[in-house]
Amino acid sequence: MLQEFVTTTLSLSPVAATGAGYHAHNGVPLDEQLDSFSDEAVQQRIGYYKSFEKRLEAKVRAGGLSAQDMADYELMRDQCRLALFELEVQQRYKHDPALYVEMVGNALFTPLVLEYAPLEKRYQHINMRLRQVARLLGEARHNLADSPEVTLQVALQENDGNRDLIVNRLRQAAPPSERAPFERAASEALSAIDSFNAFLTGELSQRKSGWRLGAANYAQKFSATMSIGLSPGQVLAEAETELERTRARMHDLARGMYAKLAPGRTPPAGDDALTREVLDRIATQHATRESYFDDASKGLAEVREFVGRRGFVPLPPNDNLSIVPTPEFMRGIYSVGGFNGAPALEPKLGAFYWLTPIPETWDGARAESKLREYNHQGLRILTIHEAIPGHYLQFEFANQVEPRWRRVLRSVYANGPYVEGWAVYATQLMLEEGYQSDNPEFALTFHKQMLRVISNAILDIRLHTSGMTDQQAMDLMTGKTFQEREEAEGKLRRAKLSSAQLPSYFAGWRQWLRTRDAERQRQGQSFQLLDFHRRSLLSGAVTMPSLRRLLSAGQPAAK
């Protein structure tokens, strides 16, 4: 069932299949195709997920599953539930134009940057997909009944990114043998993109809808996304308690730092004012627009050296990570950065740490706001989170899982709290292991980042379930958690574009700490941190309850 589920679901999404390294299904080349959202294709997806979910539950009722099989079962079950929620309840394909825009971008960008075949062959795939853009965007026009304003604006922005990708990057990189067919296909695609933009700004802009899921729908999606046995209300209560604890730690740190950072000055009255002034002074030490990427590269080398020297986490076996600008068609939701792992079936291909550059069109105040948020300390933390020992390291170890279809399942359908929780936990690990131990500015910035992790959960749950207003959200982020306005506005937009994802950072971090504590208690004196991390990483991104069961069963074996 595992191989069938992975290969069939990837065949239903050729764009995702290329990213996973799955290039043909039953003899049909997938790299030449775009996903379909025709009425027939949507019903095919719904029918498959419903049928598979029934067969899966019947197999589980029969009993006899090992810890590894149970881990696979939970991921497949959750994916069926999420897919059916999206198709039948949320119905993104009827309300989210960015779904189609980002699909076009990924369909073209992935074969450009992943060298799974010679460039000429990959351009044949790109050209075939370009010829199908008009068909996909036609399906979008047929399906889209309405759209939230925020989603509409992001779709327009990202569609401009698709146009830029075709006109500039793809055109410049086209090999001589494929230039003529590329130009013909690109002309068709660009015409379709322009027509779709006219539809977005015209007809669809007159059909507005809301972006909130509502408490009942949110709880349903939250359960399948998190799979941790806690309700949104329970996670919210934990987050609001942890928010105050973390703020108190920051106030203590800031008081101890103030005299050195502001010699001779009288501290401002009030803990928040004092902490904000210390953070403001740290924020002035930042990169420039021009040095932003270089500073991230230097930080990555420094972190890799520290992790290798201290040995509390195994370093990945490959060195295939590149820091690249976030593709323009993904900057609506990745306003700061992100990570795109190597394909699970072709793990030696490239992995990418996306870093979103500061646009030349931004005025000085807006650019300064972002640079202050991602000052020298903040940029270090971002690099740890996205690269080492965060997402890049985690996915590189996940790409060693065997058998291969289990590896693909645990990569393509990775559990969010495992993935995002690991990246937050890994950042805390760096502090625990002495990284920047003589630098209290790093420690204070880390706690500021933890406030962001905590507020992510509060923000998402309250926005989608209890009517939190934009102003209340901004007050939480710029007031109680000390975020710069540019960062807060980007996060508010992201919360409206997505749902039940932002809490995975906080919920996952808590789960990782509990899992470590449980293993330390279970093993007693024999507990070794490096072994715990190695075995946890070699499990792949299973649900956190599954991880605890695998560890208790002594799996996977440490290498």
Secondary structure, DSSP 8 states (H G I E B T S, - for coil): -HHHHHHHHHHT-HHHHHHHT--EETTEESTT-----SHHHHHHHHHHHHHHHHHHHHHHHT----HHHHHHHHHHHHHHHHHHIIIIII-HHHH-HHHHHHHHHHHHHHHHH--SS-HHHHHHHHHHHHTTHHHHHHHHHHH---B-HHHHHHHHHHHHHHHHIIIIIIHHH--GGGHHHHHHHHHHHHHHHHHHHHHHHTTGGGSB------HHHHHHHHHHHH-SS--HHHHHHHHHHHHHHHHHHHHHHHHHHHHHHSTT----SSHHHHHHHHHHHHHTS---TTTHHHHHHHHHHHHHHHHHHH-SS---S---EEEEE--GGGTTT-SSEEEE---TTSTTS-EEEEE----TTS-HHHHHHHHHHT-HHHHHHHHHHHTSSSHHHHHHHHTT-SSHHHHHHHHHT--HHHHHHHHHHHHHHHHHTTTTTT-HHHHHHHHHHHHHHHHHHHHHHHHHHS---HHHHHIIIIIIT---HHHHHHHHHHHHH--SSTHHHHHHHHHHHHHHHHHHHHHGGG--HHHHHHHHHTT-S--HHHHHHHHHTT-S---
